[in-house]
């Protein structure tokens, strides 16, 4: 657990009792504030954030920057406690907990949100985005705002979009160069129907599984492979349990900083601005971290014994198209808007 005490806005602050994850009462610290009548004190608000990833990952870069920015600009009114490595549950658990208010926030991949906001399904369509620039412009523009409104309708605020990245396949059997190479391979997928159907169309045996179980399952041979962006493959040390990385880039996965909206509304307007500004700074820091480190991470994976291969994505696109056609009908307008944004 990482905990920082963030400095307090120089304005009066209402003390608000917050329910801790699991229902217990949160600890609060007393933060000083100066006024004409002398020094007074108020109880600081504490927010608890969870992520499934490690502190040294791109998710950690985002959350560390968020903490630092709030510390610099909030003057002690807010405390932030960040929990890494799924300490407070998996991503689906986190969405449910944030919605109910038993967890304040979580930085997660977008896939599981489709179970709560159907429009998020479109983000899991394979080969939807041309490149990172296309994706980032979509999420930081009108389409991203529309999705944020949908999320808000279920009581969850998106404090800021982040990036998980383009997903690639690792396995312990052989290099994947064409869909047929996946035949019979047990590959962990997220608990997202379209992900599972796409891998079935590739010929694999998709196996949905909570993230916290993946490394051990690979180690024990319960599954043969998994798929994730390079920064997660690297930070998860999959070179210890996998031999091959195939750069399929089959799905771009955004990250979402979900936050209980009732809690967000309990902050003063000035504090809300501190939080949203900090999330913007965190997004930029994460983008820079990914852009700077991904190529070097691939080279380091090679140096640690992983075989990395490029692929011709056209056969994968062709194999995935029937699944796209099956799901596209419900989200055709949004799908077409995202595709058009690349032009």
C-alpha contacts under 8 A as a table, 3 or more apart, distances in Angstrom:
res1	aa1	res2	aa2	distance
1	X	81	X	7.13
1	X	82	X	6.02
1	X	83	X	4.76
1	X	84	X	6.58
2	X	81	X	5.82
2	X	82	X	5.14
2	X	83	X	6.31
3	X	79	X	7.70
3	X	80	X	5.94
3	X	81	X	4.28
3	X	82	X	6.11
4	X	67	X	7.13
4	X	71	X	7.91
4	X	79	X	6.20
4	X	80	X	5.58
4	X	81	X	6.41
5	X	71	X	6.97
5	X	76	X	6.68
5	X	78	X	6.96
5	X	79	X	4.59
5	X	80	X	6.40
6	X	67	X	7.49
6	X	70	X	6.13
6	X	71	X	3.90
6	X	72	X	7.30
6	X	74	X	6.33
6	X	75	X	6.38
6	X	76	X	4.62
6	X	77	X	6.68
6	X	78	X	5.34
6	X	79	X	5.10
6	X	80	X	6.97
7	X	31	X	7.82
7	X	70	X	7.40
7	X	71	X	4.97
7	X	72	X	6.55
7	X	73	X	6.77
7	X	74	X	4.77
7	X	75	X	2.91
7	X	76	X	2.67
7	X	77	X	5.89
7	X	78	X	6.79
8	X	31	X	6.74
8	X	32	X	7.79
8	X	33	X	7.42
8	X	44	X	7.69
8	X	73	X	7.70
8	X	74	X	4.49
8	X	75	X	2.57
8	X	76	X	2.77
8	X	77	X	3.65
8	X	78	X	6.54
9	X	12	X	7.94
9	X	73	X	7.21
9	X	74	X	4.59
9	X	75	X	4.44
9	X	76	X	6.55
9	X	77	X	5.92
9	X	270	X	7.75
9	X	271	X	7.22
10	X	33	X	6.47
10	X	34	X	7.51
10	X	75	X	6.62
11	X	33	X	7.98
13	X	42	X	6.83
13	X	77	X	7.23
13	X	268	X	7.53
14	X	42	X	7.67
14	X	43	X	7.95
15	X	42	X	6.76
15	X	43	X	5.41
15	X	44	X	6.79
15	X	45	X	6.88
16	X	45	X	6.59
16	X	266	X	7.83
17	X	25	X	7.65
17	X	26	X	7.46
17	X	45	X	7.83
18	X	25	X	6.77
18	X	26	X	6.09
18	X	45	X	7.68
18	X	46	X	7.49
19	X	23	X	5.54
19	X	24	X	6.01
19	X	25	X	5.41
19	X	26	X	6.18
19	X	101	X	7.39
19	X	102	X	6.07
19	X	103	X	7.89
20	X	23	X	5.22
20	X	24	X	4.99
20	X	25	X	5.49
20	X	26	X	5.17
20	X	48	X	7.70
20	X	102	X	6.01
20	X	103	X	6.61
21	X	24	X	6.87
21	X	48	X	7.82
21	X	88	X	7.75
21	X	97	X	7.72
21	X	102	X	4.65
21	X	103	X	4.80
21	X	104	X	7.82
22	X	102	X	6.23
22	X	103	X	7.96
23	X	102	X	6.24
26	X	46	X	7.35
27	X	46	X	7.59
28	X	43	X	6.19
28	X	44	X	5.76
28	X	45	X	6.47
28	X	46	X	6.35
28	X	79	X	7.85
29	X	43	X	5.86
29	X	44	X	5.53
29	X	79	X	7.93
30	X	41	X	6.17
30	X	42	X	5.63
30	X	43	X	4.63
30	X	44	X	5.87
31	X	41	X	5.60
31	X	42	X	5.69
31	X	43	X	6.20
31	X	44	X	6.03
31	X	76	X	5.57
31	X	77	X	6.62
32	X	39	X	6.77
32	X	40	X	5.97
32	X	41	X	4.55
32	X	42	X	6.74
32	X	76	X	7.60
33	X	39	X	5.95
33	X	40	X	5.63
33	X	41	X	5.82
33	X	42	X	7.63
34	X	38	X	6.08
34	X	39	X	4.74
34	X	40	X	6.40
35	X	38	X	5.30
35	X	39	X	6.13
35	X	40	X	7.34
42	X	77	X	7.99
43	X	77	X	7.48
44	X	76	X	6.66
44	X	77	X	4.58
44	X	78	X	5.25
44	X	79	X	6.58
45	X	77	X	6.07
45	X	78	X	4.68
45	X	79	X	5.97
46	X	78	X	5.52
46	X	79	X	4.34
46	X	80	X	5.69
46	X	81	X	7.37
47	X	78	X	7.27
47	X	79	X	6.14
47	X	80	X	4.98
47	X	81	X	6.25
47	X	104	X	5.83
47	X	105	X	7.50
48	X	80	X	6.00
48	X	81	X	4.81
48	X	82	X	6.01
48	X	83	X	7.64
48	X	103	X	6.54
48	X	104	X	5.40
48	X	105	X	6.35
49	X	80	X	7.44
49	X	81	X	6.15
49	X	82	X	4.78
49	X	83	X	6.11
49	X	103	X	7.27
49	X	104	X	6.22
49	X	105	X	4.70
49	X	106	X	4.99
49	X	107	X	7.38
50	X	82	X	5.86
50	X	83	X	4.71
50	X	84	X	6.07
50	X	86	X	6.87
50	X	87	X	7.14
50	X	88	X	6.07
50	X	89	X	7.88
50	X	94	X	7.55
50	X	105	X	6.61
50	X	106	X	4.65
50	X	107	X	6.53
51	X	54	X	7.90
51	X	59	X	7.64
51	X	82	X	7.87
51	X	83	X	6.34
51	X	84	X	5.15
51	X	85	X	6.39
51	X	86	X	5.78
51	X	87	X	7.80
51	X	88	X	7.95
51	X	91	X	7.67
51	X	106	X	5.73
51	X	107	X	5.30
51	X	108	X	6.25
52	X	84	X	5.87
52	X	85	X	4.53
52	X	86	X	4.02
52	X	87	X	7.43
52	X	89	X	7.70
52	X	90	X	6.42
52	X	91	X	7.01
52	X	108	X	7.33
52	X	211	X	7.33
52	X	212	X	7.49
53	X	57	X	6.70
53	X	59	X	6.43
53	X	60	X	7.32
53	X	84	X	5.82
53	X	85	X	4.94
53	X	86	X	6.93
53	X	232	X	7.79
54	X	57	X	5.37
54	X	59	X	7.28
54	X	60	X	6.25
54	X	84	X	5.57
54	X	85	X	5.45
54	X	235	X	7.01
54	X	236	X	7.78
55	X	59	X	7.12
55	X	60	X	4.22
55	X	61	X	7.34
55	X	84	X	6.28
56	X	59	X	7.82
56	X	60	X	5.45
56	X	61	X	6.92
56	X	235	X	7.10
57	X	60	X	4.97
57	X	61	X	6.38
57	X	231	X	6.80
57	X	232	X	7.03
57	X	235	X	5.69
58	X	61	X	4.87
58	X	62	X	6.35
58	X	231	X	6.75
58	X	286	X	5.80
58	X	289	X	6.49
58	X	290	X	6.62
59	X	62	X	5.13
59	X	63	X	6.31
59	X	107	X	7.34
59	X	286	X	7.28
60	X	63	X	5.15
60	X	64	X	5.82
61	X	64	X	5.29
61	X	65	X	6.12
61	X	282	X	7.47
61	X	285	X	6.85
61	X	286	X	5.76
61	X	289	X	7.28
62	X	65	X	5.36
62	X	66	X	6.21
62	X	162	X	7.83
62	X	282	X	4.65
62	X	283	X	6.19
62	X	285	X	6.38
62	X	286	X	5.16
63	X	66	X	4.89
63	X	67	X	6.22
63	X	82	X	7.67
63	X	107	X	7.98
63	X	282	X	6.75
64	X	67	X	5.18
64	X	68	X	6.24
64	X	282	X	7.82
65	X	68	X	5.06
65	X	69	X	6.08
65	X	278	X	7.49
65	X	281	X	7.05
65	X	282	X	5.03
65	X	285	X	7.02
66	X	69	X	5.29
66	X	70	X	6.23
66	X	278	X	5.05
66	X	279	X	5.73
66	X	281	X	7.06
66	X	282	X	5.18
67	X	70	X	5.27
67	X	71	X	6.05
67	X	80	X	6.75
67	X	278	X	7.68
68	X	71	X	5.03
68	X	72	X	6.15
69	X	72	X	5.11
69	X	73	X	6.24
69	X	278	X	5.13
69	X	281	X	7.49
70	X	73	X	5.21
70	X	74	X	5.45
70	X	78	X	7.90
70	X	274	X	6.24
70	X	275	X	6.51
70	X	278	X	5.92
71	X	74	X	5.76
71	X	75	X	6.72
71	X	76	X	7.15
72	X	75	X	6.98
73	X	274	X	6.48
74	X	77	X	6.03
74	X	78	X	6.84
74	X	271	X	6.85
74	X	274	X	6.48
75	X	78	X	7.99
76	X	79	X	7.21
83	X	86	X	7.33
83	X	87	X	5.87
83	X	88	X	6.90
84	X	87	X	5.87
85	X	212	X	7.66
86	X	89	X	4.98
86	X	90	X	5.59
86	X	212	X	6.61
88	X	94	X	7.60
89	X	93	X	5.77
89	X	94	X	6.29
90	X	93	X	5.30
90	X	94	X	6.15
90	X	210	X	6.51
90	X	211	X	6.79
90	X	212	X	7.05
91	X	94	X	4.92
91	X	95	X	6.35
91	X	108	X	6.21
91	X	109	X	7.73
91	X	112	X	6.90
92	X	95	X	5.25
92	X	96	X	6.47
92	X	112	X	5.79
92	X	113	X	7.66
93	X	96	X	5.27
93	X	97	X	6.09
94	X	97	X	4.97
94	X	98	X	5.97
94	X	103	X	7.12
94	X	105	X	7.84
94	X	106	X	6.46
95	X	98	X	5.22
95	X	99	X	6.08
95	X	106	X	7.66
95	X	112	X	7.90
95	X	113	X	7.11
95	X	258	X	7.62
96	X	99	X	5.12
96	X	100	X	6.22
97	X	100	X	5.11
97	X	101	X	5.91
97	X	102	X	5.09
97	X	103	X	5.11
97	X	104	X	7.92
98	X	101	X	4.96
98	X	102	X	6.16
98	X	103	X	4.80
98	X	104	X	5.59
98	X	105	X	5.85
98	X	106	X	7.52
98	X	156	X	7.02
98	X	258	X	7.34
98	X	259	X	6.27
98	X	260	X	5.21
99	X	102	X	7.92
99	X	154	X	7.13
99	X	155	X	5.78
99	X	156	X	5.85
99	X	260	X	5.99
100	X	103	X	7.65
100	X	260	X	7.80
101	X	104	X	6.13
101	X	260	X	5.93
101	X	262	X	7.93
101	X	263	X	7.78
103	X	106	X	7.88
103	X	260	X	7.65
104	X	259	X	5.76
104	X	260	X	5.50
104	X	263	X	7.28
105	X	257	X	7.01
105	X	258	X	5.40
105	X	259	X	4.20
105	X	260	X	6.30
106	X	257	X	5.79
106	X	258	X	5.42
106	X	259	X	6.71
107	X	255	X	6.79
107	X	256	X	5.71
107	X	257	X	4.41
107	X	258	X	6.31
108	X	255	X	5.39
108	X	256	X	5.48
108	X	257	X	6.56
108	X	258	X	7.63
109	X	112	X	7.31
109	X	163	X	7.98
109	X	164	X	6.39
109	X	253	X	6.51
109	X	254	X	5.91
109	X	255	X	4.19
109	X	256	X	6.05
110	X	113	X	5.56
110	X	114	X	7.54
110	X	120	X	7.31
110	X	123	X	7.70
110	X	253	X	6.70
110	X	254	X	5.81
110	X	255	X	5.45
110	X	256	X	5.98
111	X	114	X	6.06
111	X	120	X	7.36
111	X	121	X	7.33
111	X	123	X	7.59
111	X	124	X	6.53
111	X	190	X	7.30
111	X	191	X	7.85
111	X	192	X	6.37
111	X	253	X	7.50
112	X	115	X	5.79
112	X	116	X	7.80
112	X	190	X	7.72
112	X	191	X	6.77
112	X	192	X	6.52
113	X	116	X	5.34
113	X	117	X	5.95
113	X	118	X	7.84
113	X	120	X	6.42
114	X	117	X	4.85
114	X	118	X	4.75
114	X	119	X	6.63
114	X	120	X	4.70
114	X	121	X	5.05
114	X	192	X	7.75
115	X	118	X	6.37
116	X	154	X	7.64
117	X	120	X	5.88
117	X	121	X	7.95
117	X	150	X	6.72
117	X	151	X	6.36
117	X	154	X	7.78
118	X	121	X	5.60
119	X	122	X	6.15
119	X	147	X	7.34
119	X	150	X	7.77
119	X	331	X	6.94
120	X	123	X	5.58
120	X	124	X	7.56
120	X	147	X	7.33
121	X	124	X	5.60
121	X	125	X	7.30
121	X	194	X	7.91
122	X	125	X	5.47
122	X	328	X	7.64
122	X	331	X	6.50
122	X	334	X	7.47
122	X	335	X	6.38
123	X	128	X	7.55
123	X	252	X	7.74
123	X	253	X	7.32
124	X	194	X	6.94
124	X	195	X	7.02
124	X	251	X	6.49
124	X	252	X	7.45
124	X	253	X	7.15
125	X	128	X	5.83
125	X	194	X	7.14
125	X	195	X	7.97
125	X	251	X	6.76
125	X	324	X	6.52
126	X	198	X	7.90
126	X	250	X	5.36
126	X	251	X	4.72
126	X	252	X	7.63
126	X	317	X	7.64
126	X	320	X	7.08
126	X	324	X	7.52
127	X	130	X	7.22
127	X	249	X	7.72
127	X	250	X	5.51
127	X	251	X	5.71
127	X	252	X	7.50
127	X	317	X	6.96
128	X	251	X	7.16
128	X	252	X	7.44
128	X	335	X	7.94
128	X	338	X	7.60
128	X	339	X	6.69
129	X	132	X	7.54
129	X	134	X	6.24
129	X	135	X	5.91
129	X	251	X	7.92
129	X	252	X	6.64
129	X	338	X	7.74
129	X	339	X	7.04
129	X	342	X	7.58
130	X	134	X	6.13
130	X	135	X	7.64
130	X	342	X	6.81
131	X	134	X	5.42
131	X	135	X	6.50
132	X	135	X	5.07
132	X	136	X	6.00
132	X	165	X	7.70
133	X	136	X	5.21
133	X	137	X	6.12
134	X	137	X	5.40
134	X	138	X	6.36
134	X	341	X	7.02
134	X	342	X	5.47
135	X	138	X	5.19
135	X	139	X	6.37
135	X	252	X	7.75
136	X	139	X	5.32
136	X	140	X	6.06
137	X	140	X	5.25
137	X	141	X	5.96
138	X	141	X	5.28
138	X	142	X	7.17
138	X	143	X	5.85
138	X	144	X	6.11
138	X	338	X	6.79
138	X	341	X	6.93
139	X	142	X	7.62
139	X	143	X	6.25
139	X	144	X	4.08
139	X	145	X	7.49
139	X	161	X	6.74
140	X	143	X	7.76
140	X	144	X	5.69
140	X	145	X	7.50
140	X	161	X	7.44
141	X	144	X	5.44
141	X	145	X	6.41
142	X	145	X	5.04
142	X	146	X	6.27
143	X	146	X	5.09
143	X	147	X	6.37
143	X	338	X	7.63
144	X	147	X	5.18
144	X	148	X	6.18
145	X	148	X	4.97
145	X	149	X	6.37
146	X	149	X	5.23
146	X	150	X	6.57
147	X	150	X	5.08
147	X	151	X	6.31
148	X	151	X	5.05
148	X	152	X	6.12
148	X	157	X	7.06
148	X	158	X	6.03
149	X	152	X	4.96
149	X	153	X	6.41
150	X	153	X	5.28
150	X	154	X	7.36
151	X	154	X	5.68
151	X	155	X	7.03
151	X	156	X	5.61
151	X	157	X	6.51
151	X	158	X	7.26
152	X	155	X	5.11
152	X	156	X	4.83
152	X	157	X	5.23
152	X	158	X	7.60
152	X	261	X	7.26
153	X	156	X	7.24
155	X	260	X	6.48
155	X	261	X	5.50
155	X	262	X	7.21
156	X	258	X	6.25
156	X	259	X	5.67
156	X	260	X	5.04
156	X	261	X	5.10
157	X	258	X	5.69
157	X	259	X	5.04
157	X	260	X	6.08
157	X	261	X	5.06
157	X	264	X	7.80
158	X	161	X	7.15
158	X	256	X	6.40
158	X	257	X	5.48
158	X	258	X	4.69
158	X	259	X	6.16
159	X	256	X	7.73
159	X	257	X	5.34
159	X	258	X	6.14
159	X	259	X	6.46
159	X	275	X	7.62
159	X	276	X	5.98
159	X	279	X	6.29
160	X	256	X	6.28
160	X	257	X	5.36
160	X	258	X	7.78
160	X	276	X	7.27
160	X	279	X	5.52
160	X	280	X	6.55
160	X	283	X	7.18
161	X	254	X	7.08
161	X	255	X	5.87
161	X	256	X	4.88
161	X	257	X	6.31
161	X	283	X	6.83
162	X	254	X	5.98
162	X	255	X	4.48
162	X	256	X	5.74
162	X	257	X	7.25
162	X	283	X	5.47
162	X	286	X	7.20
162	X	287	X	7.78
163	X	253	X	6.78
163	X	254	X	4.50
163	X	255	X	4.75
163	X	256	X	7.90
163	X	283	X	7.94
163	X	286	X	7.37
163	X	287	X	7.11
164	X	229	X	6.55
164	X	252	X	7.58
164	X	253	X	5.17
164	X	254	X	5.06
164	X	255	X	5.35
165	X	229	X	5.22
165	X	230	X	7.74
165	X	252	X	5.38
165	X	253	X	5.17
165	X	254	X	6.42
166	X	228	X	7.33
166	X	229	X	5.15
166	X	230	X	7.80
166	X	249	X	4.84
166	X	250	X	6.79
166	X	251	X	5.54
166	X	252	X	4.18
166	X	253	X	6.10
167	X	227	X	5.85
167	X	228	X	4.31
167	X	229	X	4.19
167	X	230	X	7.33
167	X	247	X	7.97
167	X	248	X	7.15
167	X	249	X	4.97
167	X	250	X	5.93
167	X	251	X	5.40
167	X	252	X	6.18
167	X	253	X	7.05
168	X	227	X	5.17
168	X	228	X	5.28
168	X	229	X	5.69
168	X	230	X	7.06
168	X	245	X	7.04
168	X	246	X	6.03
168	X	247	X	5.05
168	X	248	X	5.09
168	X	249	X	5.16
168	X	250	X	6.75
169	X	176	X	7.79
169	X	225	X	7.19
169	X	226	X	5.96
169	X	227	X	4.31
169	X	228	X	6.68
169	X	245	X	5.77
169	X	246	X	5.23
169	X	247	X	6.71
169	X	248	X	6.64
170	X	225	X	5.34
170	X	226	X	5.54
170	X	227	X	5.99
170	X	242	X	6.48
170	X	243	X	7.39
170	X	244	X	5.35
170	X	245	X	4.45
170	X	246	X	6.28
171	X	174	X	6.97
171	X	175	X	7.76
171	X	187	X	7.86
171	X	224	X	5.51
171	X	225	X	3.89
171	X	226	X	6.56
171	X	242	X	5.43
171	X	243	X	6.28
171	X	244	X	5.44
171	X	245	X	6.91
172	X	224	X	5.76
172	X	225	X	6.41
172	X	241	X	7.39
172	X	242	X	4.81
172	X	243	X	5.03
172	X	244	X	6.26
173	X	224	X	7.10
173	X	243	X	7.52
173	X	244	X	7.68
174	X	181	X	7.99
174	X	243	X	7.78
174	X	244	X	6.52
175	X	181	X	7.67
175	X	244	X	5.71
175	X	245	X	7.10
175	X	246	X	6.46
175	X	307	X	7.66
175	X	308	X	7.93
175	X	309	X	7.08
176	X	179	X	7.36
176	X	181	X	5.36
176	X	182	X	6.68
176	X	245	X	7.98
176	X	246	X	5.72
176	X	309	X	7.91
176	X	311	X	7.77
177	X	181	X	6.59
177	X	246	X	7.21
177	X	309	X	7.69
177	X	310	X	7.60
177	X	311	X	5.35
177	X	312	X	7.27
178	X	181	X	5.61
178	X	182	X	7.69
178	X	311	X	7.30
178	X	312	X	7.53
178	X	315	X	6.56
178	X	316	X	6.89
179	X	182	X	5.62
179	X	183	X	7.52
179	X	202	X	4.84
179	X	203	X	6.67
179	X	315	X	6.87
179	X	316	X	5.95
179	X	319	X	7.44
180	X	183	X	5.49
180	X	202	X	6.68
180	X	203	X	6.32
182	X	185	X	5.39
182	X	202	X	6.43
182	X	203	X	5.55
182	X	204	X	4.89
183	X	202	X	7.27
183	X	203	X	4.38
183	X	204	X	4.84
183	X	205	X	7.53
184	X	203	X	6.54
184	X	204	X	5.08
184	X	205	X	5.63
185	X	203	X	7.95
185	X	204	X	5.01
185	X	205	X	5.63
185	X	223	X	7.91
185	X	224	X	6.04
185	X	225	X	7.28
186	X	204	X	6.26
186	X	205	X	4.63
186	X	206	X	5.92
186	X	207	X	6.41
186	X	223	X	5.01
186	X	224	X	5.07
186	X	225	X	6.37
187	X	204	X	6.79
187	X	205	X	6.12
187	X	206	X	5.11
187	X	207	X	5.67
187	X	223	X	5.89
187	X	224	X	5.78
187	X	225	X	4.55
187	X	226	X	4.97
187	X	227	X	7.61
188	X	206	X	5.97
188	X	207	X	4.64
188	X	208	X	5.47
188	X	209	X	6.15
188	X	214	X	7.37
188	X	223	X	6.70
188	X	225	X	6.26
188	X	226	X	4.65
188	X	227	X	7.08
189	X	192	X	7.62
189	X	195	X	6.56
189	X	196	X	6.40
189	X	206	X	6.11
189	X	207	X	5.74
189	X	208	X	4.70
189	X	209	X	6.55
189	X	226	X	6.56
189	X	227	X	6.93
190	X	195	X	6.90
190	X	196	X	7.70
190	X	208	X	5.33
190	X	209	X	6.39
190	X	210	X	7.34
190	X	211	X	7.99
191	X	195	X	7.84
191	X	196	X	7.77
191	X	208	X	5.17
191	X	209	X	6.76
191	X	210	X	7.79
192	X	195	X	5.46
192	X	196	X	6.52
192	X	208	X	7.92
193	X	196	X	5.15
193	X	197	X	6.21
194	X	197	X	5.05
194	X	198	X	6.03
194	X	323	X	7.29
194	X	327	X	7.82
195	X	198	X	5.26
195	X	199	X	6.41
196	X	199	X	5.37
196	X	200	X	6.22
196	X	206	X	5.47
196	X	207	X	7.56
196	X	208	X	7.43
197	X	200	X	4.94
197	X	201	X	6.10
197	X	206	X	7.89
197	X	323	X	6.78
198	X	201	X	4.98
198	X	202	X	6.32
198	X	319	X	7.95
198	X	320	X	5.65
198	X	323	X	6.30
199	X	202	X	4.85
199	X	203	X	6.39
199	X	204	X	5.42
199	X	205	X	7.11
199	X	206	X	5.95
200	X	203	X	5.01
200	X	204	X	5.17
200	X	205	X	6.08
200	X	206	X	6.24
201	X	204	X	7.40
201	X	319	X	6.13
201	X	320	X	6.42
201	X	323	X	7.72
202	X	316	X	7.20
202	X	319	X	6.19
202	X	320	X	7.30
207	X	223	X	7.69
209	X	213	X	6.85
209	X	214	X	7.01
210	X	213	X	5.68
210	X	214	X	6.96
211	X	214	X	5.38
212	X	215	X	7.37
213	X	216	X	5.86
213	X	217	X	6.12
214	X	217	X	5.07
214	X	218	X	6.15
214	X	226	X	7.98
215	X	218	X	5.20
215	X	219	X	6.13
215	X	236	X	7.94
215	X	238	X	7.42
215	X	241	X	7.57
216	X	219	X	4.87
216	X	220	X	6.07
217	X	220	X	5.18
217	X	221	X	5.97
217	X	222	X	4.90
217	X	223	X	5.87
218	X	221	X	5.12
218	X	222	X	6.12
218	X	223	X	5.39
218	X	224	X	6.17
218	X	225	X	6.77
218	X	241	X	6.18
218	X	242	X	7.61
219	X	222	X	7.79
219	X	241	X	5.51
220	X	223	X	7.89
221	X	224	X	6.16
223	X	226	X	7.98
225	X	242	X	7.34
228	X	232	X	6.31
228	X	233	X	6.29
229	X	232	X	5.60
229	X	233	X	6.34
229	X	249	X	7.97
230	X	233	X	4.93
230	X	234	X	5.97
230	X	294	X	6.54
230	X	297	X	7.28
230	X	298	X	7.12
231	X	234	X	5.12
231	X	235	X	6.06
231	X	290	X	7.22
231	X	294	X	6.32
231	X	297	X	7.16
232	X	235	X	5.09
232	X	236	X	5.74
233	X	236	X	5.38
233	X	237	X	6.43
233	X	238	X	5.68
234	X	237	X	5.35
234	X	238	X	6.62
234	X	239	X	7.74
234	X	297	X	6.39
234	X	298	X	7.90
234	X	301	X	7.00
235	X	238	X	7.97
237	X	240	X	5.98
238	X	241	X	5.37
238	X	242	X	5.65
239	X	242	X	5.18
239	X	243	X	6.43
239	X	301	X	6.59
239	X	304	X	6.71
239	X	305	X	7.06
239	X	306	X	6.06
242	X	306	X	7.29
243	X	305	X	7.09
243	X	306	X	4.88
243	X	307	X	6.23
244	X	306	X	5.42
244	X	307	X	4.81
244	X	308	X	5.98
244	X	309	X	7.97
245	X	306	X	6.83
245	X	307	X	6.12
245	X	308	X	4.71
245	X	309	X	6.47
246	X	308	X	5.83
246	X	309	X	5.03
246	X	310	X	6.13
246	X	311	X	6.89
247	X	308	X	7.37
247	X	309	X	6.21
247	X	310	X	5.18
247	X	311	X	6.23
248	X	310	X	7.23
248	X	311	X	6.05
248	X	312	X	7.96
248	X	313	X	6.43
249	X	252	X	7.08
250	X	313	X	7.92
250	X	316	X	7.86
259	X	263	X	7.82
259	X	264	X	7.20
260	X	263	X	5.46
260	X	264	X	6.37
261	X	264	X	4.86
261	X	265	X	6.12
262	X	265	X	5.18
262	X	266	X	6.39
263	X	266	X	5.07
263	X	267	X	7.05
264	X	267	X	5.67
264	X	272	X	6.84
265	X	268	X	7.53
265	X	272	X	7.78
267	X	270	X	7.92
267	X	271	X	5.75
267	X	272	X	5.94
268	X	271	X	5.13
268	X	272	X	6.15
269	X	272	X	5.02
269	X	273	X	6.26
270	X	273	X	5.18
270	X	274	X	6.41
271	X	274	X	4.94
271	X	275	X	6.32
272	X	275	X	5.15
272	X	276	X	6.25
273	X	276	X	5.17
273	X	277	X	5.88
274	X	277	X	5.25
274	X	278	X	6.02
275	X	278	X	5.12
275	X	279	X	6.27
276	X	279	X	5.04
276	X	280	X	6.37
277	X	280	X	5.11
277	X	281	X	6.37
278	X	281	X	5.14
278	X	282	X	6.09
279	X	282	X	4.90
279	X	283	X	6.13
280	X	283	X	5.13
280	X	284	X	6.48
281	X	284	X	5.27
281	X	285	X	6.26
282	X	285	X	5.05
282	X	286	X	6.14
283	X	286	X	5.15
283	X	287	X	6.21
284	X	287	X	5.12
284	X	288	X	6.23
285	X	288	X	5.19
285	X	289	X	6.10
286	X	289	X	4.93
286	X	290	X	6.19
287	X	290	X	5.26
287	X	291	X	6.12
288	X	291	X	5.09
288	X	292	X	5.90
289	X	292	X	5.28
289	X	293	X	5.96
290	X	293	X	5.35
290	X	294	X	5.61
291	X	294	X	6.13
292	X	295	X	7.47
292	X	296	X	7.91
293	X	296	X	5.31
293	X	297	X	6.01
294	X	297	X	5.00
294	X	298	X	6.37
295	X	298	X	5.23
295	X	299	X	6.52
296	X	299	X	5.11
296	X	300	X	6.18
297	X	300	X	5.00
297	X	301	X	6.13
298	X	301	X	5.11
298	X	302	X	6.36
298	X	308	X	7.78
299	X	302	X	5.07
299	X	303	X	6.27
300	X	303	X	4.89
300	X	304	X	6.25
301	X	304	X	5.11
301	X	305	X	6.61
301	X	306	X	5.59
302	X	305	X	5.23
302	X	306	X	4.79
302	X	307	X	6.01
302	X	308	X	6.72
303	X	306	X	7.24
312	X	315	X	6.96
312	X	316	X	7.90
313	X	316	X	5.18
313	X	317	X	6.13
314	X	317	X	5.00
314	X	318	X	6.18
315	X	318	X	5.05
315	X	319	X	6.17
316	X	319	X	5.09
316	X	320	X	6.13
317	X	320	X	5.14
317	X	321	X	6.11
318	X	321	X	5.30
319	X	322	X	7.04
320	X	323	X	5.49
320	X	324	X	6.37
321	X	324	X	4.92
321	X	325	X	6.09
322	X	325	X	5.04
322	X	326	X	6.15
323	X	326	X	5.01
323	X	327	X	6.41
324	X	327	X	5.40
324	X	328	X	5.65
325	X	328	X	5.22
325	X	329	X	7.07
326	X	329	X	6.89
327	X	330	X	6.41
327	X	331	X	7.47
328	X	331	X	5.28
328	X	332	X	5.21
328	X	335	X	7.19
329	X	332	X	5.22
331	X	334	X	5.50
331	X	335	X	5.95
332	X	335	X	5.03
332	X	336	X	6.00
333	X	336	X	5.25
333	X	337	X	6.20
334	X	337	X	5.08
334	X	338	X	6.27
335	X	338	X	5.29
335	X	339	X	6.28
336	X	339	X	5.03
336	X	340	X	5.99
337	X	340	X	5.08
337	X	341	X	6.22
338	X	341	X	5.20
338	X	342	X	7.25
339	X	342	X	5.83
339	X	343	X	7.85
340	X	343	X	5.65
